[in-house]
Amino acid sequence: MRRLSISLFAVLLFGSLCPLAAQTTEAFRRKLADPSAEGARVVVTEAGEAADAVARGARSGSRLRFRGYRVCIFFDNGQDARAGAVAARTLFLENYPGVKVYMVYENPYFKVTVGDCLTAEEAIILKGRISGTFPKAFIKSEELSAADLVP
């Protein structure tokens, strides 16, 4: 129970500090370092050359893949599924610019997923932010690549 309350506190704390449109390291660092955030100041530093390593991995021809999470905002196989997927994608882009959107067709389903989350906690925060617009959204484990993380 104690672990759950600490995790919930962390989700609420980071959820209030991180805008949804900022899923890049630089934007996250700027938001955390903002002195107007209730008198708190946080300095974020990267370990070594982490950003350069991710960028090199994304540019290289290798297919570096790992498990991550995305939030699914649309999942349907009905007669109007394609139109519904396009409408969900458009609505998301209008309300949450800067967050990557993926629309795919995997027979027989049209799927629209959003975000490139490395941890389940990050996906929970993203889902909480968009649940007002997409109340049926759910978190999916997905295979991400280094190229997905480069803005």
N, C-alpha and C positions, 0 to 999 in steps of 0.2 A: 504494500500500500504506500509506503514511504517513497519507493522508487517511482511509482506512478505519479505521485503528487509532484515530485521533483521534475519528472519529464514533462508533465503538463505545464508547470511553471516555466520551464525552459522554452516550450513551444509558444506560450503566450508572450514571454519576454521577447524572443527573437521575432515572433510574428508582428509585434508592434514596432520593431526596429527596422525590419526589412520590407521595403516596398516590393510589390509583386513584379513590377516592371524591371526591377534590377536583379538579374540573375547572373551578372558577371562579377568577377572578383573585385574589379576596380569600383564598380558602383556600390557593391556591398561594403567595401572598405570606406568609401566616402560617407555613406549613410551612418555607419557605426562611429566614425570620427567626428560627426556633426555635433558641435558643442551645445546646440539648442535642444538636444534630446534629453530633456528633464535633468539637466545638470551633470549628466554622466558623459565621460569621454573614454572611448575605447580606441586603442591603436592596434591595427591589424597588420602583421608582417608575414610575408611568405617565407617558407623554409627554403633557403637556397634559391635555385633557379626554377621553381615549380612552374611558373607561367610559361617560361621558355621551353621547358620540357614538354608540356602539354601542346604548345604550338608546334614544336618540331614533330611530335607524334602525329598530330593532325595533318601536317604537310607531307609526311613520309607516305610511301605507298603501302606500308604495313597496315593491317586491319586490327589494330589494338582494340579489343572489345572487352567490356566488363558489365557486371550487373548494376543496374540503377533503377530508377522509378520514374514513371510519368503518371499524370492524372488523365484518366479517360473521361471526356466530356460528352462523347456521342458513340453509340454502339447499336447498330440496327441492321436488319436484313430485309426490311419491308419493301414494298413497291416504291415508296418515295424516299428510300434510304439515302440515295446519292444527293438529292436536294436537301435533305435534313442535315447531312454531313457538311455540305457547302454552307448552309445557313449557320450551323454551329461554329464552323471555322471563322466565318465572317464576323459573327457576333463576338467571338472571343478576341479577334484581332482589334475590333473597335474598342472594346472595354479594357483590354490588357495588352497594350503595345509593348514590344520589347521581349515578350516571352515566346519562345519558339512553339509552333503549332505543326503537328504532323497529321495528315489525312491519308489513310491507306485503305485499300480494298483487299481483304483477305477472304476469299470465297467462303461463304456467301455474305460476309459482313463488311459494312463500311464502318471505319473506326476513326475517331478524331481524338488524339492525345496531345497533351501540352506539357511543356517544361522538360528540363533535363536535370533530374534530381539525383544526387549521389547517395543520399541517405533517405531512409523512410521518414525521418523527422522533417526534412526539407519538403518532402512530398505532402506530408500532413499539413504543413503550414500553407503550401500552395493550394491544396484542396480547401482548406478553411477560408482562404481569401476569395476563391471563386464560387463557393457554395451558394452565395446569394444569387448569382446569375445562372449557375448550373447545379441545381439541388441534387441531381441524380449522379453527380460525378463520383468516380471511385479511383482508388490508387491501383496501378498495375506495375508489376515488376517487368522490366524490359532490359534488353541488351543494348547498351549505349556504346558509342565509339568516342575516341578522343576528339574527332572532328565535331561531334555534337556539342562539346563543351567550349569550343572557340567561338567567340561572338562574331 
